[in-house]
Amino acid sequence: MAVWGIGVSVYFVAVIFRTSLGVAGLDAADRFQVNASALSTFSILQLLVYAGMQIPVGLLVDRLGTKRVLTIGTVLFTAGQLGFAFSPSYGMALASRALLGCGDAMTFISVLRLGTRWFPARRGPLVAQFAGLAGMAGNLVSTLLLARLLHGIGWTAAFAGSAVAGVVVLVLLVLFLKDHPEGHEPEPFPHHGAAYVRRQIAASWREPGTRLGLWVHFTTQFPAMVFLLLWGLPFLVQAQGLSRATAGELLTLVVLSNMAVGLVYGQIVARHHGARLPLALGTVGATALVWAVTLGYPAEHAPTWLLVVLCTVLGACGPASMLGFDFARPANPPERQGTASGITNMGGFTASMTTLFAVGVLLDATGDDYTIAFSSVFVLQAVGVSQILRLRKRAARRERERLVASRVETVHVPAQGVG
């Protein structure tokens, strides 16, 4: 448990760094003198690197192990955060966020793999939700602490000071992290260069459960990610007329809701495996409904109670996205878990990247009309739901076949010491 806790602490710090721009968006626009499209490029580039790294990282985790990949990732995201603190220009700031995204990309899949090594398979859904919970705790720190530091001690001191946390977790993981418990070394699997890579990716992709996991992650994660990562604060301040303090409190509510719902979803899925898809689709439906009511409210500003409901419902998006891994995990053997997780994790970040770009472009094109800009959320939700519905029966059938096969193998294991 302590070893897994070190891995989770690395992910916790990575999320603080990832979401730090969410509370500094307006400050970044002033510091670098950029418009909405250019501002969104910070997060788009970061997520582009993150999403593009998912399959390579999954392959690296399967081949090199958790400790090595986490060490590389921590060095990169700490350097990126430090570079962002001292960037004198927009171009250098972009490069720093790209470096941060590269390191961040190496954390979550590594933590999921660490969980499969240190906990029994039946606890997988709960372990994944706890990892997500740690990430949201990092988001909470970013929302509450970093925002205050930013306006108290300034840009450079706040970002450079936060980079110290990266150094601390780097020391902990180098000294104490282990890939697996003593005596539980995984069987070695042969690696044959490009041919091995192609086989891993192709075998994972052929599984309907992997593809379903990707589309569940795609459809559920991005509304909250876009809101927390960049556009939530400008929407609440500029479109809804709230103060920065009140907007910060609502962003905090998204994080707190995420943490509470994550615990509930983890317990439900651990006990009732069939609840995965209803929970995912229910979250998508609730998110679409509340966004539609908020954007279509017949007044200049939505009432506070409605914004509270919106932020509470958005909090369910993160836990729902974790369900994607619960489709991919049973569809793949241990030697492909990292690769399958990488494919799944690409979903939500690809959707987030697309929406971040769409919102920025639409804001510039419409003169900051947030109603039109945020309507892009519904387009991606419709695409994702159509794919989920297309794959759900095929994935369920394949999962049942695997379960029956594993039971047959267990029954026919030769008895030892008999006769």
C-alpha positions, 0 to 999 in steps of 0.5 A: 500500500505504501509503495502504491501510495508513492506512485499515486503521489507522483500522479497527484503532483502531475495533476497539480502541474497539469491543471495549474493553467486552469486558475492562471488562464486570465493571468496568462492572457495578460502576461503573454498578451494573447487572445482566446485562441492562442490561450487555448493553444497552451492546453491544446498543445499540452493535451496533444502531447499527452494524448500522442504519448499514451500508446508509446507510454503504455508500451514502455510501461509493459517493457521497462516497468513502472519505476523507470517510466515514472522517473522519466515522467517526473523529471520531465513534468518538473522541468516543464513546470519550472520552465513555465515559471521563467518563460519570458515569451509565449513561444517558450511558455508553449514549449514548457507546457509541451514538456510538462504534457510529455512527463504528465503522460507517463504517470497515470498509466504507470499508476494503473499498472502499479495497482494491478501488481500490488492489488488483486484483480477484483479490487481493480475498479476501486483502485482505479477510482482511488487513483483518480481521486488522488488526481482530483485532490491535485486539482483541488490543491491547484484550485485553492492553493496555487490560485492564492499563491499566484495572486499573492507572490506572483507568477514566477514565484508561484510556479517555481515554488510548486516545482519543488513538489516534483523534486520531492516525489522524484526522490521518494520514487527513486528511493522506495518505489518497487514495480511489484511485491517480492516474489511476484515477479511477472513472467518475462515476455519477449520483445522484438522491436517494431514487430513487437510494438505492432503486435501489442497495439494490434492485439489490444485494438482488436479487442472490442473492450479496448475500443469501448473503453476508449469511447467511454473515456472519450465521451465522459471525461472531456466536459469537466476537463475542459471546464477545469483545465482552461475555460471554466474560470473565464466562463463563470467570470466573463459570461456569468458575471461572477467574481474570481473568488466565487468562480474559484469556489465553483471550480472547487465544487467540481473537484469535491463532487468528483472525489465524492462520486469517485468513491461511490462509482468505485464501490458500485462497480466493484460489487456490480460489474454490470453497472459500468455502462449505465453509470457511464451513459447516465453521466453523459446524459446528465451532463448534456441536460444540465449544460443545455439548461445552463446555456439556454437559460432565458436570462443574461446570467444563469442563477447561482443554484443552476451553476452549482448543479452544473458544477456538481454534475461535472464532478461525475465526469472524471469517475465515469471516465475511469469506467473506460479502464474497467472495460479495457482491463478484462479484455487484455492479458497482463502483458498488454495492460499498459498498451490497452490503458494507453489506448483507452486514455487517449479517448478523453484527452483527444476529446478535451483537446478538440473541445478546447480548440473549438471553444477558443476558435468559436469565442474569437469568431463570435465575439465571446459568445459562450453559448455557441462556444460551449455547444461544441460539447454536445457534438462530441458527446453525440459522436461518443455515444453512437460509438458506445452503443455500436460496440457495447454488445460485441464487448459484452459478448467477448467478455462473457466468452473470456469469463467462461474460458477462464472458468473452464481452465480453472476446472480442468487444472490437474490435481496435484499430489493425487494418485 
